[in-house]
Amino acid sequence: MRLKLIYPKWRKLERQTHFNLPPHGPVVFAATLPQDVEVDFIDENVDELDLEDSPGMVGISIMLIAQMPRAIEIAKHFRQRGITVIAGGISTALLHEEIGKHVDSVFIGEAEGRIEQVFEDFKSGNLAKMYRETGMPSVDIVGTARRDILHRERYSYRGVKMLDLVHASRGCRFNCFPCCTPFLGGRIFRPRPISKVVEEIEAIDNNRLFIVDNSLAQDYEWETELFKALIPLKKKWVSHPIEDDDKLLDLAYQAGCWYVYQAVFDTSDVIRDRIKRYKDHGIGVEGTIILGTDDQDVDYIKRLVDFLLEVDMDLAEFTIMTPFHHTPIRDQLEKEGRILNNGLGDYTCDRVVFQPKNMTTTELQDMYYYAWDTFYKEKPQELKMGDLFMKVVEREIADGTYQPPERAARIVTQ
């Protein structure tokens, strides 16, 4: 049978340079499907969706809350035409009751070892309304993602091929206030076998990757072994934080670490030193800055932006604190009666949907624009991105792995 797997479009962050990375969830899910299921994947952000197509089943992969309104539109359309629709993905798990009103079935949790039952039930006419895991599958059975389903040539920015996404672990031992990972995957760190991570990365026809684990700073020995195993591959990669340790930072650079995403909540010496240590080891830093926390007011945000310029942050991504479902911050704001807007289309991290403690909603919205405009006033985001790009090109030239954009494009389309 043919499964039409759809990744709905959504409105991107205002002010941010617009580009599209290949999605990770759908390609991981596709690797779990039975062999007799043919996959037709459509990423609405780069592909044209044919709403008059008639597949055996439609699957909708919903990663972001902001994708939910479009997912519901798509589901309604295909169901009106008599086609079975199933939904999965992170935000399906977060809002299964909402999306469940508009689809035939919801699939909650990780797919490995579980998706075969869904198709057996569908073929026998016994598709359940919900499939919910009773326990996490072993990460030992996680296979190499099916990147062959992507229209890979469509993921580029000004002729440069975008990073491919890969994961080395699941779960996270931390419990950060804006994050829903503890609800989704538990607080137990679940590393994949390093041999399988290496096998998957070797199979990716791209020298630049994004290791999308919530944090690599989970287990010192595992992190050490992972970086050692990556060194011979000569890939260049981006990740979330790495352990603040000289040995590990040096190994990370040798293993190909290009830059990291580092959360910045204050202007402390701890953050200043953290950024400096990355840079001292040759690793760039993109700050991820949440605006609107209870310790911030207008003057605080202005000082924070000044601080980012002072420490020479390579890039900065500013977002407005957003109370996503099943996160500690949503629990707090709900108890305090401070959530003002539950419109899912506004949960894009650039709209104020709650009552700030020390600002008006208008002031916080204005400070979002102020932060982006001030940080990138002297050098636009595209040029700062170009500076980081040149650093990785220099490293690739030095180790003989550089592919000019034209050559990379030819490889993709062959």
Phi and psi in degrees as a GROMACS rama.xvg file:
@    title "Ramachandran Plot"
@    xaxis  label "Phi"
@    yaxis  label "Psi"
@TYPE xy
-111.027  125.121  ARG-2
-102.358  122.494  LEU-3
-92.6528  109.127  LYS-4
-100.044  120.103  LEU-5
-118.357  133.33  ILE-6
-111.886  103.322  TYR-7
-66.1472  152.265  PRO-8
-78.4651  162.181  LYS-9
-152.782  162.866  TRP-10
-76.4222  126.792  ARG-11
-78.3341  167.084  LYS-12
-56.205  129.21  LEU-13
-67.8446  137.334  GLU-14
88.8359  -28.3946  ARG-15
-74.22  142.684  GLN-16
-58.0545  130.794  THR-17
-88.4897  121.674  HIS-18
-151.334  164.692  PHE-19
-125.512  123.466  ASN-20
-88.9495  149.864  LEU-21
-62.1854  129.918  PRO-22
-67.0455  152.048  PRO-23
-97.0903  -46.22  HIS-24
-53.5297  -49.6259  GLY-25
-60.9889  -37.3778  PRO-26
-74.373  -30.7607  VAL-27
-69.7423  -42.8846  VAL-28
-61.8229  -43.3186  PHE-29
-59.8409  -29.6417  ALA-30
-69.8665  -14.6913  ALA-31
-95.4686  -7.42412  THR-32
-72.2605  148.84  LEU-33
-58.598  153.19  PRO-34
-63.9955  -25.6201  GLN-35
-86.5528  6.86918  ASP-36
-101.073  116.775  VAL-37
-87.3885  133.259  GLU-38
-107.056  128.09  VAL-39
-115.581  102.575  ASP-40
-97.2406  132.798  PHE-41
-127.017  116.981  ILE-42
-98.4946  106.937  ASP-43
-61.6781  -16.162  GLU-44
-73.8286  -20.5279  ASN-45
-132.363  -16.8659  VAL-46
-111.261  157.831  ASP-47
-89.3644  127.223  GLU-48
-91.647  121.509  LEU-49
-89.1664  102.504  ASP-50
-74.8315  -10.7706  LEU-51
-97.4571  4.1396  GLU-52
-65.8405  154.389  ASP-53
-129.471  72.2787  SER-54
-76.3534  170.905  PRO-55
-67.717  -32.5795  GLY-56
-154.793  149.632  MET-57
-109.953  130.322  VAL-58
-112.73  135.238  GLY-59
-117.183  120.27  ILE-60
-98.4127  116.188  SER-61
-117.999  102.529  ILE-62
-85.3826  -46.5479  MET-63
-103.859  146.573  LEU-64
-55.8546  -38.4354  ILE-65
-65.5521  -16.0013  ALA-66
-81.7649  -14.7775  GLN-67
-60.8205  -46.0036  MET-68
-58.1896  -42.619  PRO-69
-68.9623  -36.9552  ARG-70
-59.4201  -41.1194  ALA-71
-65.3251  -41.581  ILE-72
-58.25  -46.6267  GLU-73
-63.8196  -44.7095  ILE-74
-61.5724  -45.1985  ALA-75
-59.3427  -43.0418  LYS-76
-61.3763  -50.375  HIS-77
-70.2067  -35.6631  PHE-78
-67.1549  -36.2863  ARG-79
-61.5684  -25.5363  GLN-80
-90.6723  6.19244  ARG-81
83.4901  16.4434  GLY-82
-101.013  131.961  ILE-83
-67.382  135.834  THR-84
-125.625  131.455  VAL-85
-124.229  143.489  ILE-86
-120.899  145.48  ALA-87
-149.851  -176.262  GLY-88
106.722  172.165  GLY-89
-55.0861  -51.1823  ILE-90
-75.4121  -19.8405  SER-91
-63.9405  -41.361  THR-92
-65.6346  -37.8266  ALA-93
-71.7023  -33.5192  LEU-94
-130.67  47.6767  LEU-95
-64.7142  -30.8574  HIS-96
-68.419  -37.2769  GLU-97
-69.4785  -53.1394  GLU-98
-70.6744  -27.1504  ILE-99
-62.453  -21.0972  GLY-100
-70.8036  -18.0706  LYS-101
-119.422  0.309764  HIS-102
-127.675  167.552  VAL-103
-79.1315  -28.7437  ASP-104
-156.037  146.981  SER-105
-117.334  141.348  VAL-106
-116.063  115.803  PHE-107
-111.307  126.216  ILE-108
104.517  -167.582  GLY-109
-79.3504  145.225  GLU-110
-90.48  -22.3279  ALA-111
-57.6794  126.743  GLU-112
77.2008  2.94918  GLY-113
-124.933  -24.8366  ARG-114
-72.7851  -24.433  ILE-115
-59.1078  -37.4931  GLU-116
-63.2674  -35.3785  GLN-117
-60.3719  -46.2054  VAL-118
-74.2389  -31.1063  PHE-119
-63.8198  -43.0916  GLU-120
-66.3551  -38.8226  ASP-121
-63.2903  -44.8308  PHE-122
-66.117  -30.264  LYS-123
-91.452  1.76757  SER-124
77.464  21.7755  GLY-125
-121.212  33.8704  ASN-126
-60.0625  126.496  LEU-127
-78.0812  155.342  ALA-128
-69.8828  -27.9275  LYS-129
-146.706  140.946  MET-130
-121.353  113.254  TYR-131
-124.904  130.88  ARG-132
-70.6655  145.592  GLU-133
-97.2624  -10.4048  THR-134
-167.835  156.891  GLY-135
-72.1819  134.614  MET-136
-67.9399  156.214  PRO-137
-65.2042  134.657  SER-138
-69.9214  -11.8731  VAL-139
-64.639  -22.7655  ASP-140
-96.609  2.78751  ILE-141
-71.2789  120.736  VAL-142
-97.8166  -177.457  GLY-143
-69.7548  131.026  THR-144
-61.5854  151.177  ALA-145
-88.789  73.4507  ARG-146
-71.8135  -9.48789  ARG-147
-67.4692  -15.3666  ASP-148
-79.3277  -12.1749  ILE-149
-81.2856  147.67  LEU-150
-86.5281  81.3711  HIS-151
-60.2  -32.9065  ARG-152
-67.3913  -14.1219  GLU-153
-87.0232  -5.60407  ARG-154
-101.539  83.0124  TYR-155
-148.555  159.511  SER-156
-131.856  114.048  TYR-157
52.3323  42.601  ARG-158
85.3395  -4.36578  GLY-159
-98.9864  126.362  VAL-160
-64.9158  133.421  LYS-161
-73.1335  160.864  MET-162
-64.0363  146.781  LEU-163
-94.7915  145.226  ASP-164
-97.1927  142.296  LEU-165
-150.759  153.573  VAL-166
-127.419  143.281  HIS-167
-106.914  -9.68894  ALA-168
-157.12  168.636  SER-169
-132.373  162.414  ARG-170
77.7618  166.116  GLY-171
-156.676  131.325  CYS-172
-80.6771  -8.67517  ARG-173
-89.0243  167.853  PHE-174
-137.814  62.9485  ASN-175
-69.67  143.004  CYS-176
-60.2138  -31.3119  PHE-177
-94.992  5.83236  PRO-178
-108.101  140.756  CYS-179
-100.044  4.29329  CYS-180
-57.3863  -42.4007  THR-181
-57.5435  -35.191  PRO-182
-70.2974  -39.8294  PHE-183
-79.5299  -48.7808  LEU-184
-119.661  4.92382  GLY-185
79.8525  167.576  GLY-186
-100.117  22.4871  ARG-187
-102.838  122.867  ILE-188
-70.9404  126.477  PHE-189
-124.677  87.3335  ARG-190
-74.9234  139.711  PRO-191
-73.2682  153.443  ARG-192
-56.8399  130.943  PRO-193
-60.2546  -33.8597  ILE-194
-61.3808  -36.1231  SER-195
-74.5068  -34.6279  LYS-196
-63.223  -45.6921  VAL-197
-62.7567  -42.6358  VAL-198
-59.9119  -42.6961  GLU-199
-68.1362  -44.8486  GLU-200
-63.986  -38.5188  ILE-201
-61.5233  -31.2059  GLU-202
-80.528  -10.4051  ALA-203
-83.6851  122.798  ILE-204
-83.7194  61.83  ASP-205
-159.927  131.746  ASN-206
-82.2656  -10.5718  ASN-207
-121.929  128.052  ARG-208
-130.941  160.598  LEU-209
-120.284  110.104  PHE-210
-82.1277  108.179  ILE-211
-90.5086  9.71016  VAL-212
-52.0527  146.363  ASP-213
-55.3395  -39.1164  ASN-214
-160.353  139.447  SER-215
-84.485  -12.9108  LEU-216
-84.8851  63.3648  ALA-217
-112.25  -39.5693  GLN-218
-148.812  117.505  ASP-219
-59.8332  -48.3401  TYR-220
-65.7281  -42.2833  GLU-221
-62.0497  -44.6736  TRP-222
-59.4072  -42.9835  GLU-223
-60.3509  -49.0789  THR-224
-65.8438  -37.2976  GLU-225
-61.496  -49.1735  LEU-226
-63.4883  -40.7664  PHE-227
-60.6105  -39.879  LYS-228
-70.101  -26.1867  ALA-229
-82.8514  -21.3534  LEU-230
-54.2649  -47.8209  ILE-231
-65.6278  -19.5956  PRO-232
-74.8655  -23.7433  LEU-233
59.4658  26.6879  LYS-234
-80.9064  157.264  LYS-235
-114.857  136.016  LYS-236
-144.447  158.984  TRP-237
-114.799  149.318  VAL-238
-154.091  174.344  SER-239
-80.2548  -177.538  HIS-240
-51.9116  149.07  PRO-241
-112.019  151.589  ILE-242
-52.2878  136.204  GLU-243
-82.0163  80.4413  ASP-244
-148.906  131.271  ASP-245
-58.1868  -43.1578  ASP-246
-62.9975  -45.2714  LYS-247
-70.3071  -39.0008  LEU-248
-64.4005  -37.8182  LEU-249
-66.6932  -42.9701  ASP-250
-63.8284  -39.9946  LEU-251
-59.8526  -43.9397  ALA-252
-62.0481  -46.1989  TYR-253
-60.0612  -34.4222  GLN-254
-77.3211  -7.90315  ALA-255
112.975  7.70856  GLY-256
-60.3812  125.001  CYS-257
-97.105  -56.0442  TRP-258
-155.364  164.407  TYR-259
-122.102  155.712  VAL-260
-92.4721  120.08  TYR-261
-121.831  120.323  GLN-262
-66.8785  135.214  ALA-263
-125.586  113.264  VAL-264
-108.644  -15.8307  PHE-265
-151.97  -175.612  ASP-266
-110.671  29.7122  THR-267
-73.6763  163.411  SER-268
-65.2339  -26.6605  ASP-269
-61.3444  -47.095  VAL-270
-68.58  -41.7947  ILE-271
-57.8076  -46.6236  ARG-272
-68.2691  -36.1717  ASP-273
-60.9443  -46.4614  ARG-274
-64.3258  -43.2197  ILE-275
-62.3961  -39.7778  LYS-276
-67.326  -39.6601  ARG-277
-56.8594  -51.0106  TYR-278
-64.9745  -36.8051  LYS-279
-61.2149  -26.1367  ASP-280
-96.0397  10.7066  HIS-281
82.8976  14.1955  GLY-282
-106.244  126.988  ILE-283
-75.1622  167.684  GLY-284
-136.783  127.868  VAL-285
-108.731  117.982  GLU-286
-77.2266  136.063  GLY-287
-109.486  114.19  THR-288
-119.778  118.836  ILE-289
-93.3725  126.675  ILE-290
-105.847  136.285  LEU-291
111.455  7.7578  GLY-292
-67.0382  163.357  THR-293
-67.01  -16.5174  ASP-294
-91.7268  3.04468  ASP-295
-105.283  144.531  GLN-296
-132.545  -172.419  ASP-297
-59.7567  -46.8469  VAL-298
-65.3267  -36.7878  ASP-299
-60.7867  -45.0307  TYR-300
-64.6981  -37.9422  ILE-301
-62.8371  -42.654  LYS-302
-64.8319  -36.8577  ARG-303
-64.0202  -43.1256  LEU-304
-64.4927  -42.3877  VAL-305
-59.1547  -40.3812  ASP-306
-61.6512  -43.3526  PHE-307
-61.8814  -39.3122  LEU-308
-68.2369  -38.4531  LEU-309
-64.4389  -40.4151  GLU-310
-86.2176  5.1871  VAL-311
60.3567  47.2186  ASP-312
-60.3027  132.983  MET-313
-65.1238  -48.1339  ASP-314
-141.661  159.406  LEU-315
-141.647  136.339  ALA-316
-117.936  113.672  GLU-317
-96.8908  133.114  PHE-318
-133.78  155.802  THR-319
-90.2065  132.92  ILE-320
-51.281  127.97  MET-321
-127.651  123.815  THR-322
-80.7535  75.458  PRO-323
-63.9316  153.432  PHE-324
-64.8989  142.457  HIS-325
64.2558  38.8694  HIS-326
-120.547  154.914  THR-327
-57.5872  -38.0065  PRO-328
-69.5856  -33.1014  ILE-329
-67.5571  -40.3034  ARG-330
-57.4688  -44.1942  ASP-331
-64.6512  -48.8424  GLN-332
-67.6069  -33.3325  LEU-333
-64.8343  -43.6158  GLU-334
-62.2175  -34.5011  LYS-335
-88.6457  -0.141481  GLU-336
64.9102  35.4079  GLY-337
-106.504  1.4994  ARG-338
-83.3705  123.943  ILE-339
-103.393  -20.263  LEU-340
-147.371  122.002  ASN-341
-108.036  14.5566  ASN-342
-67.6934  113.025  GLY-343
-60.9529  -31.3308  LEU-344
-67.5639  -14.7322  GLY-345
-95.17  -1.6174  ASP-346
-87.6503  60.2001  TYR-347
-109.923  3.97855  THR-348
72.0678  12.1443  CYS-349
-129.255  17.3583  ASP-350
-131.03  141.264  ARG-351
-84.0694  117.24  VAL-352
-118.49  10.0955  VAL-353
-141.05  169.165  PHE-354
-90.7814  110.799  GLN-355
-62.6972  157.856  PRO-356
-80.018  -39.9513  LYS-357
-118.379  16.2205  ASN-358
-147.483  163.034  MET-359
-81.3206  165.191  THR-360
-62.5659  -37.0267  THR-361
-66.1651  -40.4528  THR-362
-63.5415  -42.2293  GLU-363
-65.4053  -42.6287  LEU-364
-60.5586  -42.484  GLN-365
-64.8061  -36.3975  ASP-366
-71.0603  -27.2745  MET-367
-60.0853  -48.9377  TYR-368
-65.9145  -38.7183  TYR-369
-59.224  -45.5371  TYR-370
-61.0075  -49.8735  ALA-371
-61.2302  -47.8646  TRP-372
-67.9495  -37.1575  ASP-373
-75.2245  -45.4104  THR-374
-61.94  -37.1149  PHE-375
-102.245  18.4806  TYR-376
-66.4159  -48.0361  LYS-377
-78.0094  -31.6341  GLU-378
-142.536  114.982  LYS-379
-58.2121  158.655  PRO-380
-57.4309  -39.726  GLN-381
-58.338  -38.4399  GLU-382
-73.351  -37.7122  LEU-383
-65.7526  -37.5801  LYS-384
-62.3574  -39.3621  MET-385
-62.8338  -37.6752  GLY-386
-62.1385  -43.7134  ASP-387
-65.4847  -37.9836  LEU-388
-62.0154  -41.4158  PHE-389
-64.7325  -32.0347  MET-390
-64.9001  -40.3747  LYS-391
-72.8557  -34.1816  VAL-392
-61.2931  -43.5051  VAL-393
-60.1552  -40.8282  GLU-394
-67.5529  -39.6987  ARG-395
-67.157  -39.4868  GLU-396
-62.1627  -41.4065  ILE-397
-64.0885  -36.0957  ALA-398
-102.793  9.40698  ASP-399
77.0287  21.3394  GLY-400
-110.115  2.07375  THR-401
-69.7501  133.452  TYR-402
-119.327  118.007  GLN-403
-57.7294  150.996  PRO-404
-52.7063  -38.8284  PRO-405
-63.3521  -42.3031  GLU-406
-67.4749  -41.1217  ARG-407
-60.5697  -40.2936  ALA-408
-64.9316  -38.4134  ALA-409
-65.3388  -40.7237  ARG-410
-61.8578  -41.6932  ILE-411
-62.3262  -39.2025  VAL-412
-90.0818  -4.54581  THR-413
